[in-house]
Amino acid sequence: MKLETLLTGVNVTAKRLHTDTVTAMTSDSRRVAKGTMFLCVRGLTHDGHDYAAEAVEKGAVVVVCEDISCVPEGCDYIQCENTRLAEALLWNNWFGRPADGMLSIAVTGTGGKTSVVYILKHILEKGGHTVGCVTTIAAMAGDKILSVGEHGGSSVEDTAGAMTTPDPEYFYGAIAMMRQYGCDTFVYEASSHGLDLRKTDGVKPKIAVFTNLAHEHLDYHGTMDRYLAAKARLFSSMGAEIGICNADDPYCGELMRLAGEIPDNPIRFITCGAGTDWTRNVSAMRLTDHGAEGISFLYCADDVIFRLKTPLVGKYSVYNTMEAACAALQCGVDPLTVKDALADMPCVPGRMQRLMLENIPFTVFLDYAHTPAALTSVLETALVMNPERLTVVFGCGGDRDRGKRPLMGQAAQKFAHRVIITGDNPRSEDPMSIIADITAGMEETLPYEVIPDRRQAILHCIRTAVAGEIILLYGKGHKKYEIRDGAKIPFDEEAIVREAAAGLEISGEHELE
């Protein structure tokens, strides 16, 4: 590709160029071939500048860098203030700026991003749009699953694992595939990491949605203020025209204030909340919780009022459906279509996903979220279904924010009658050390079980369940693997549940105590 085209919009501070064309582009020195442009990206564990000489030896003809001292003598270079930002813009140009001309909608927040994207995609498709999406679960064009690389969206990591916001090579590549499949609309999750690392800066969303903010990712951001600031970028400097925000979240006001600090920011905010606070633009009123059958409420806005009913469960689904409905209405979908779409909304994979088990007198749900606030929300939802017998099996991921672990233990004990603590992606950490962090926040006088092997924990839970019990397997959701010692190991919770349930002999021991 011609460098003139590739560098469109990229802020170049200095350059030395003898070539005008490159045949490939990468930030991984192991993938360099003759004619490649090598991007020196500063990662969380490695600095691409350290590999510039190796890349040139392998055939790189241009080095994109922040510090030109890494460039071998005589090699062409392009210097930028921020190679993370340059990487996003370069890949966007490489794929022909695929989001240009598409209706783009971004969703950010600690919890609910995936659900809002799936709900919104479903509504928009009912309204006649052809929708592509990028979520933690998958990148899709309509019903087609798109590849985001063998490492789940990472350009350089060896350890496989899906990324909420893929690296630019895969993010813009997926959008290009959506265009090929005829998508006119692009809905995506904008994670705090992705926003902070400038991965999505090549897309200017028409609508930005904020779900909530809770204790999470402080191993990366350090403080809640910095975590919020990363989220606020979507509303302050990404060019969104409409911001849809959960007004009941305590961080909503500060996020809107941060966005307002940007001079000439054209964004128009729509606030959503539950109850009768008329200062909000959209309210969910007359909420009815139907337990395992879903929820219903009155959607009230200045220009439209109608009742919504959905099989999605839990109070948090009120906010997810309300914000998705609001976004769809802003896109021109009529209220009747929104209502009908939500009425037949399928379960979002791994988000309070009920496993349909034949001849089993108890109920099992899978859920993916992994924060204290999210655990509290799903436990409160499950408690409505059976106030007398609620079991939770959960753990915490290794090499992640340790501060939330004791809070998870506290939340589990507060709501569940039976708590089983187990492993969950320990990565490079000692599983027992993670469990010790969880139990440090728990009351010793209240019973709980520790079964480090997650498979054995699930088998034990199912084999000892009683009739009517609600079982919540928390943390894995849609994911079918464990990450231990740098390896990705197949692990299918649904299959383990079915294995255990198939071996049950339903007798008196499974009757409700």
Secondary structure, DSSP 8 states (H G I E B T S, - for coil): -BHHHHTTT--EEEEE-S--B-SEEES-GGG--TTEEEE--B-SS-BGGGGHHHHHHTT--EEEES-GGGS-TT-EEEEES-HHHHHHHHHHHHTT-TTTTSEEEEEESSSSHHHHHHHHHHHHHHTT--EEEE-SS-EEETTEEE--TTTTT-SS-SS----SS--HHHHHHHHHHHHHTT--EEEEE--HHHHHTTTTTT---SEEEE----S--HHHH-SHHHHHHHHHHHHHTS--SEEEEETTSTTHHHHHHHHHTSTT---EEEEEEESS-TTSSEEEEEEEE-GGG-EEEEEEESS-EEEEEES--STHHHHHHHHHHHHHHHTT--HHHHHHHHHT----TTSSEEE--TT-SSEEEEE---SHHHHHHHHHHHHHH-TT-EEEEE---TTS-GGGHHHHHHHHHHH-SEEEE--S--BTS-HHHHHHHHHTTS-TTS--EE--SHHHHHHHHHHT--TT-EEEEES-TT--EEEETTEEEE--HHHHHHHHHHT---SGGGS--
